[in-house]
Amino acid sequence: MRVIKIEGGKGPAEALRLAERPLPEPAPGEIRIHVRAAGVNRPDIVQRLGLYPAPPGASDILGLEVAGEVDAVGDGVTRWRVGDRVCALLGGGGYADCAVVDARHVLPVPTDLDFVQAAALPETAFTVFANVFEGGGLKAGETLLIHGATSGIGVMAIQMAKAAGARVIATSRGAAKTEAARALG
């Protein structure tokens, strides 16, 4: 399969090169995704520069979030089927034709989103869910204060909190950003 490697192990964007690697097989509890789009976010850039090491055991291929179709399912996976449209958060390996990921880190692609849009979901959705709902225990009727309301995390937090029935108070810089936050709820 085709992958994007970093010539020399780290460097500027010009160090990114097309390379070939064997097709990975999903282990038990994993799925393989035929990647249609990969997110590019700050950790990818910092990792490319050699300043943010991949987690132990993670792929040396960049790419922390992807969207595509399931094309293989490992033993024990019951939630996902070949052909499902999914997006996922992974420790690395997203800048490739196919990526293997823990099936628990996968979300269905909403029907009204294309793969490019869906590839931008996992990092923010999982971050908000883990911090606001799992860690913070936000429930319907409670109030959530969000600073930086129009950042990627802020926008997602407003929408998820509102969908959960919470009241949202948010801060932002300037009238245009305040209006954008207000429009989100």
C-alpha positions as CSV (number, residue, x, y, z in Angstrom):
1,M,0.0,0.0,0.0
2,R,1.0,3.6,-0.4
3,V,2.1,5.6,2.7
4,I,3.5,9.0,3.3
5,K,6.9,8.8,5.1
6,I,9.2,11.5,6.4
7,E,12.5,11.4,4.6
8,G,15.2,11.5,7.3
9,G,12.7,10.7,10.1
10,K,11.8,14.4,10.6
11,G,11.7,17.7,8.8
12,P,9.7,20.3,7.0
13,A,6.7,19.5,4.8
14,E,9.1,19.0,1.8
15,A,10.5,15.9,3.6
16,L,7.2,14.1,3.1
17,R,7.6,11.3,0.4
18,L,5.4,8.6,-1.1
19,A,6.5,5.1,-0.2
20,E,5.3,1.5,-0.2
21,R,4.6,-0.6,2.8
22,P,2.9,-4.0,3.3
23,L,-0.8,-4.0,3.9
24,P,-1.4,-4.2,7.7
25,E,-3.7,-6.9,9.1
26,P,-6.1,-6.1,12.0
27,A,-5.3,-7.9,15.2
28,P,-8.1,-9.0,17.6
29,G,-10.2,-6.0,18.6
30,E,-9.0,-4.0,15.6
31,I,-10.4,-3.0,12.2
32,R,-8.7,-2.0,9.0
33,I,-10.0,1.2,7.3
34,H,-9.5,1.9,3.6
35,V,-8.6,5.6,4.1
36,R,-10.5,8.1,2.0
37,A,-9.3,11.2,4.0
38,A,-6.9,11.9,6.8
39,G,-7.0,14.8,9.2
40,V,-4.0,17.1,9.6
41,N,-3.7,18.7,13.0
42,R,-1.1,20.3,15.2
43,P,0.2,17.0,16.7
44,D,0.9,15.7,13.1
45,I,2.9,18.8,12.3
46,V,4.9,18.7,15.5
47,Q,5.5,15.0,15.1
48,R,6.8,15.6,11.5
49,L,9.2,18.1,13.0
50,G,10.5,15.5,15.4
51,L,9.2,17.3,18.5
52,Y,6.3,14.9,19.5
53,P,7.2,11.2,19.5
54,A,4.6,8.7,18.6
55,P,3.2,6.6,21.5
56,P,5.1,3.3,22.2
57,G,4.0,0.7,19.7
58,A,2.3,3.2,17.4
59,S,3.0,3.3,13.7
60,D,5.9,5.5,12.5
61,I,3.5,6.8,9.7
62,L,1.9,10.1,10.5
63,G,-1.8,10.6,10.8
64,L,-3.9,10.5,13.9
65,E,-7.4,10.7,12.5
66,V,-9.0,9.2,9.3
67,A,-12.2,8.5,7.6
68,G,-13.1,5.8,5.1
69,E,-14.7,2.4,4.8
70,V,-14.0,-0.7,7.0
71,D,-12.3,-3.3,4.7
72,A,-11.2,-5.9,7.3
73,V,-12.3,-6.8,10.8
74,G,-10.2,-8.5,13.5
75,D,-11.4,-11.3,15.8
76,G,-13.8,-10.2,18.5
77,V,-15.1,-7.1,16.7
78,T,-18.8,-7.1,16.6
79,R,-19.8,-3.5,16.2
80,W,-18.3,-2.9,12.7
81,R,-18.7,-4.6,9.3
82,V,-16.8,-4.5,6.0
83,G,-18.2,-1.5,4.1
84,D,-19.2,0.6,7.1
85,R,-18.4,4.3,6.7
86,V,-16.3,5.2,9.7
87,C,-13.9,7.8,11.1
88,A,-11.3,7.0,13.8
89,L,-8.7,8.3,16.2
90,L,-5.4,6.4,16.0
91,G,-1.9,6.6,17.4
92,G,-0.5,6.9,14.0
93,G,-0.7,5.4,10.5
94,G,-3.4,7.5,9.0
95,Y,-1.4,8.9,6.0
96,A,-1.7,5.6,4.2
97,D,-4.1,3.8,1.8
98,C,-5.2,1.7,4.8
99,A,-4.9,2.1,8.6
100,V,-5.5,-0.4,11.4
101,V,-7.2,1.0,14.5
102,D,-8.6,-0.2,17.8
103,A,-12.3,-0.8,17.1
104,R,-13.2,1.2,20.3
105,H,-11.7,4.3,18.8
106,V,-14.1,4.4,15.8
107,L,-17.2,6.4,15.1
108,P,-19.8,6.1,12.3
109,V,-19.6,8.8,9.7
110,P,-22.8,11.0,10.0
111,T,-24.8,10.6,6.8
112,D,-24.7,14.3,6.0
113,L,-20.8,14.5,6.1
114,D,-18.4,13.5,3.4
115,F,-15.1,11.7,4.2
116,V,-13.0,14.9,4.3
117,Q,-15.4,16.5,6.9
118,A,-15.6,13.2,8.9
119,A,-11.8,13.0,9.1
120,A,-11.8,16.2,11.1
121,L,-14.2,14.8,13.8
122,P,-12.4,12.2,15.9
123,E,-9.8,14.3,17.7
124,T,-12.2,17.0,18.8
125,A,-15.2,14.7,19.4
126,F,-13.1,12.3,21.6
127,T,-11.4,15.2,23.4
128,V,-14.6,16.9,24.3
129,F,-16.3,13.6,25.3
130,A,-13.4,12.5,27.5
131,N,-13.0,15.8,29.2
132,V,-16.5,17.2,29.4
133,F,-18.7,14.1,29.8
134,E,-16.5,11.4,31.2
135,G,-14.1,13.5,33.3
136,G,-16.4,16.4,34.1
137,G,-19.6,14.4,34.3
138,L,-21.7,17.1,32.5
139,K,-25.4,16.3,32.6
140,A,-28.6,17.8,31.2
141,G,-29.6,20.9,33.2
142,E,-26.1,21.7,34.2
143,T,-24.0,24.7,33.0
144,L,-20.7,24.5,31.1
145,L,-18.3,27.4,30.7
146,I,-16.2,27.2,27.6
147,H,-13.3,29.6,26.9
148,G,-12.2,30.0,23.3
149,A,-15.7,29.3,22.0
150,T,-14.8,29.4,18.3
151,S,-11.8,27.1,18.5
152,G,-12.3,23.6,17.1
153,I,-12.7,22.2,20.6
154,G,-14.9,25.1,21.6
155,V,-17.2,24.7,18.7
156,M,-17.5,20.9,19.3
157,A,-18.0,21.4,23.1
158,I,-20.9,23.9,22.5
159,Q,-22.7,21.6,20.2
160,M,-22.2,18.5,22.3
161,A,-23.2,20.2,25.5
162,K,-26.3,21.7,23.9
163,A,-27.3,18.3,22.5
164,A,-26.9,16.8,26.0
165,G,-29.3,19.4,27.4
166,A,-26.8,21.6,29.2
167,R,-26.7,25.4,29.4
168,V,-23.6,26.9,27.8
169,I,-21.7,30.0,28.7
170,A,-18.8,30.9,26.4
171,T,-16.0,33.4,26.0
172,S,-14.5,34.6,22.8
173,R,-12.5,37.4,21.4
174,G,-14.4,40.0,19.4
175,A,-17.9,40.6,18.2
176,A,-17.7,38.3,15.2
177,K,-16.5,35.3,17.2
178,T,-19.1,36.1,19.9
179,E,-21.8,36.0,17.3
180,A,-20.5,32.8,15.8
181,A,-20.6,31.2,19.3
182,R,-24.1,32.5,19.9
183,A,-25.2,31.0,16.6
184,L,-24.0,27.6,17.8
185,G,-26.2,27.9,20.9
